[in-house]
Each structure stands twice: as C-alpha cells, then as structure tokens.
Amino acid sequence: MKRLPQIALLPDGKRLHLQDGPIDLVIEASGSEGEVRAAYEAAARRFNGLLDELCGELSELRKAADPACSALRGVVARRMYAAVAPFAAGHFITPMAAVAGSVAEEILGAMLAEARLDRAYVNNGGDIALHLTGAEHFAVGLMDRPDHRGVMQTMRIDAGDSARGIATSGRHGRSFSLGIADAVTVLAKTAAQADAAATVIANAVDLPGHPGIVRLPANQLQPDSDLGARLVTRSVGALGEGEIDDALNAGVNRAQQLLAEGLIEGAALRLLGETALVGSTGIRASALPGFHESPLEKPAHV
C-alpha cells in the first residue's frame, strides 16, 4: 500500500500542516483568500512525492560533500549540496546538513510560483523559509535550547532585510552535533544556507578533549547516520565561566568568518545560560522579560 502524506489545515483555519515521514511542515500565508488558497494547493502538490525524491538519492546525500562537484540530480538534493559546498573544503559535511531548510525553501518556491502573497513562511521543524513584502515582518523567537519551551529573546526580520532563511542547530536538536552548543540560530539569505551554516557554527562551539563532555560514535546511536563513527556530543558536565566563554568565542569566531564571507546575515549562540550575538545592523535583537544580559550578550560585529 502506497504511503500518503498527511495534508490538512490546522484548527485555526489559517495554517496548513504537511507531514510525510520525518518531514513535518507548518505553513502560513497572507494575501487575498484566493491567492492563499492557490498557494496552499501548490504546496500540497509539490509536497506529494518530495520525500520519495530525496530517498531515491539518500546514499549520495549521506556522503561527504565534494567542494568541486556533485552527482546529485534532484532539485532539492542539488539545493542541499549547493548550501553545504562552501564548507566542504575545510569541514566534513554532507548535504543532509541542509535538508530541512532546502525542503522548506522548495515548498515556499512552489507557493510563490502560483500565488501573489504579502507574507508567507514554511516552518520545517524550526528551519524556516520566509517571504516578506512591503511593511511585513517576521519575529524570530530564540530558544534557550530546542527541546525546551519558552522564548528568551526575539530578532525581527523586516521585508527590507536580506535574510529570508532561519535555522537552529545544537546538541539538543533533532540531529547530532559535534559541538556543545545548546542552540545556534542563524539568519541567512535562504533557508538552505541558514541550515548548513547553523550546523557548522554549532559544531565550532566546543572544548575539544574536555573530560566533562561525553561523546559517542554517531553510528552507535543511529546505525545509518551520515556522520558515521564521528564522535557526537551526548552530555556536557559543569563548565566554568571561562570555559563557557572559550567555547562560545570559538563559535563566534566561526560565525564572524561566515558573516564576512556573506554566507550568513546573523547568528545567536547559546550555551549554559550565556548568549553571544553576531550580526549586521539589519538584525535587531530585543530582550523579553526574564532575559538577563551578560557580557557575551552584546552584539558582535565584524
């Protein structure tokens, strides 16, 4: 029996929910009633079969990306490769590092090809592709860690800003991490770029060799992991203030490099109650009640 994706409006009647295997999308569009309907119909059409397309090239998608070329053929698979290729020369990274953002981007593109929308987003488990026009904006909620509820801070993206993609990575997320960050949220020009960069920056927040950090081979935890036998972080013990600063600063340095290279628009790095912000003047951060500033919470600029 052929597997059928789950496609339905959420109870609020405004948002569309698409789910197929590990892909779980929440979509909202703003515009005239007819245009929104056309956008949602286009999203559903493109969603059908998308997971099968990716599964057809899964073995190649799980291989380390070659910075010079790729054998991938699918539209989404090629987008995944393009997002990770800038990092492939200096890091082990597979196209799977950009899968969530690339899928979100593909669905949003299908919607915009069929409808004129004022504002829209496709949220794939926290990796978000955005469309903004005119005076529209989008508020990004920064979490202490992906598996906890509660927003500690927000960043606002306006239509005039260049960021159209948001992604979060870290050791508490859906995927394994080589680093120790609780959460790294990245803004980039596209969702696929944000997804890949969040992985790279989260991996850089680290204290190599620290005895209080427990690591295990990825394939021991998940036999088919694209990370193979590479050690992934499972727990982080007590760290001193200086150690937290050192780990965050390593991530900040990497984020600043990516910012200078035009690969990201901004980033927020979170580790054990401390936050570091890296970003251009187009990224605005505003504290919410209960958020306590520390020296690392001052925005960092290149």
Stockholm file with secondary structure:
# STOCKHOLM 1.0

chainA/1-302         MKRLPQIALLPDGKRLHLQDGPIDLVIEASGSEGEVRAAYEAAARRFNGLLDELCGELSELRKAADPACSALRGVVARRMYAAVAPFAAGHFITPMAAVAGSVAEEILGAMLAEARLDRAYVNNGGDIALHLTGAEHFAVGLMDRPDHRGVMQTMRIDAGDSARGIATSGRHGRSFSLGIADAVTVLAKTAAQADAAATVIANAVDLPGHPGIVRLPANQLQPDSDLGARLVTRSVGALGEGEIDDALNAGVNRAQQLLAEGLIEGAALRLLGETALVGSTGIRASALPGFHESPLEKPAHV
#=GR chainA/1-302 SS CCCCCEEEECTTSSEEEEEETTEEEEEEEESCHHHHHHHHHHHHHHHTTHHHHHHTTHHHHTSCCCSSCCCCCSHHHHHHHHHHHHHHTTSCCCGGGGHHHHHHHHHHHHHHHHCCCSEEEEEETTEEEEEECTTCEEEEEEESSTTSCCEEEEEEEETTSSCCEEEEESTTSSSCCSSCCSEEEEEESSHHHHHHHHHHHHHHSCCTTCTTEEEEEHHHHSTTCTTTTCEEEEEECCCCHHHHHHHHHHHHHHHHHHHHTTSCSEEEEEETTEEEEEECTTCEEEECTTCCCCGGGSEECC
#=GC SS_cons         CCCCCEEEECTTSSEEEEEETTEEEEEEEESCHHHHHHHHHHHHHHHTTHHHHHHTTHHHHTSCCCSSCCCCCSHHHHHHHHHHHHHHTTSCCCGGGGHHHHHHHHHHHHHHHHCCCSEEEEEETTEEEEEECTTCEEEEEEESSTTSCCEEEEEEEETTSSCCEEEEESTTSSSCCSSCCSEEEEEESSHHHHHHHHHHHHHHSCCTTCTTEEEEEHHHHSTTCTTTTCEEEEEECCCCHHHHHHHHHHHHHHHHHHHHTTSCSEEEEEETTEEEEEECTTCEEEECTTCCCCGGGSEECC
//
